Amino acid sequence: MVDRDALRRAVAELYSVEAEEFLARRTALASAARSAGDRATAKEITGLRKPTRSAAILNGLARSDPDRVGALLDLGTDLRDAERSVDAGRLRELTGRRRRLIDDLTRAAFRIAGDEDPSSAIKDEVVSTLTAALANDDVADQLRSGTMVKPARWEGFGFGGGPDLMIVRATQAEPETAEPVARKASSSRTPAAGSASSEDTEPDSLPETDGARRKAQVKEQARRDTQARAEQDRLEAIADARRASEEADAAVAEAREAEQEQLDRLRMLEEQVLDARRRFDDARLAVRRAEVRQRKAAHALSRVDR
């Protein structure tokens, strides 16, 4: 039966250490549990996955500054509420806060990790994971608990990934920042010279413009979903390969530990054999000396008896 308290302590320790120390500490903790006769807990500990570099950095951030991480996750709730209520003003305000907070948290994460000049790839993974935590509750829970094992990416349509969500109302004039597809649809229906005025044709064009926009949004959503699935499949394949590699590393470490234990036992037995042999030689020498004294005593006795 797994000792849940021991497992929680192991998780807290493992996901607090530097990534390069993870395997050695996991092996040590599993060995300690195994030595205590708790093989079920040892197996669970061995199955804990080593975090990637970016995940380890985020775990350090979550454990060192949980309040600011909590503020980010609360902001995600506010952003989702603003999207559902179609509150464009509120969404713009929250989007600005999101950018500033993610920038601050990213700098804090690398400062805590002691990496003031991270690679662009690692920095992108940290930023994308913080962004994903705003929209995905599972990612948020992992980030909050400081147990991330790999980076995450949000590819949904909206604030979580890609460009910021643009709210366009069909009953209002198109803003200059509206989506290119919407502008194209609107311009294609501009009346030619000599035709009816735009005031006469505008009511008929609104449904068509709205339909084109919706089709473009559905198409964009499908593209993002396809990309998200492909990216998720890629990340899962990488994670599976890393997990297999880590399990192999753990198996090698466990086998080496068992080998070392047997070697230590063999050396102890060899030392015991050598010690026993020395004692045997000493005992044999004592016997010979006693026999010499016995002969001398017998010889002396025979001389006296004459």
PyMOL commands that set and color helices and strands:
alter all, ss='L'
color gray80, all
select helices_A, chain A and resi 4-14+19-35+39-46+53-64+66-84+88-113+120-135+137-145+180-188+198-305
alter helices_A, ss='H'
color red, helices_A
deselect
rebuild
show_as cartoon
